[in-house]
Amino acid sequence: MKETIINVEGMVCGGCENRVKNALLTIDGVENVEASHETGIVKVISKEEVEESTMKEKIEDIGFEAKE
């Protein structure tokens, strides 16, 4: 298992958290996602190597900004 932490700007509510979670869970290999609009942190657990750039692209595709 691999844990990836991504800082995300633009999440303002639980609905935003759910949009981010659902988008990331569509990526092959992603097992679990925890998102917090209060901290702006998204934690992704994957069972195999998933490129961080792939995750960030998915986040940005739904209208949020993934930070370094």
C-alpha positions as CSV (number, residue, x, y, z in Angstrom):
1,M,0.0,0.0,0.0
2,K,1.2,3.5,-0.8
3,E,-0.1,6.7,0.8
4,T,0.0,10.0,-1.2
5,I,-0.9,13.4,0.3
6,I,-2.2,16.1,-2.0
7,N,-3.0,19.7,-1.0
8,V,-6.2,20.8,-2.8
9,E,-7.5,24.3,-3.0
10,G,-11.2,25.1,-3.7
11,M,-12.9,22.5,-1.5
12,V,-15.4,24.4,0.7
13,C,-17.8,21.8,2.0
14,G,-18.5,18.1,2.4
15,G,-20.0,18.0,-1.1
16,C,-16.6,19.1,-2.5
17,E,-14.9,16.4,-0.5
18,N,-17.2,13.8,-2.0
19,R,-16.6,15.0,-5.6
20,V,-12.8,14.7,-5.0
21,K,-13.1,11.3,-3.4
22,N,-15.4,9.9,-6.1
23,A,-13.2,11.2,-8.9
24,L,-10.0,9.7,-7.4
25,L,-11.7,6.4,-6.8
26,T,-12.2,6.0,-10.5
27,I,-8.4,5.6,-11.0
28,D,-7.3,2.0,-11.2
29,G,-5.3,1.0,-8.1
30,V,-6.8,3.6,-5.8
31,E,-8.2,1.9,-2.7
32,N,-9.3,4.7,-0.4
33,V,-9.5,8.4,-0.3
34,E,-9.9,10.8,2.6
35,A,-10.5,14.5,1.9
36,S,-10.9,17.4,4.3
37,H,-12.2,20.8,3.1
38,E,-11.1,22.2,6.5
39,T,-7.4,21.4,6.0
40,G,-7.3,21.2,2.2
41,I,-5.6,17.8,2.4
42,V,-6.5,14.7,0.4
43,K,-5.0,11.4,1.4
44,V,-5.0,8.7,-1.2
45,I,-4.3,5.0,-0.4
46,S,-3.4,2.9,-3.4
47,K,-2.5,-0.8,-3.7
48,E,-0.1,-0.2,-6.5
49,E,2.0,2.6,-7.8
50,V,-0.3,5.4,-9.1
51,E,1.4,8.5,-10.6
52,E,0.7,11.5,-8.4
53,S,0.4,13.5,-11.7
54,T,-2.6,11.3,-12.6
55,M,-4.3,12.0,-9.3
56,K,-3.7,15.8,-9.6
57,E,-5.0,15.8,-13.2
58,K,-8.2,14.1,-12.1
59,I,-8.6,16.7,-9.3
60,E,-8.1,19.6,-11.7
61,D,-10.5,18.0,-14.2
62,I,-13.4,18.5,-11.8
63,G,-12.5,22.1,-11.0
64,F,-10.2,22.1,-8.0
65,E,-6.5,23.1,-7.8
66,A,-3.9,20.5,-6.7
67,K,-0.9,22.2,-5.1
68,E,2.7,20.9,-4.8
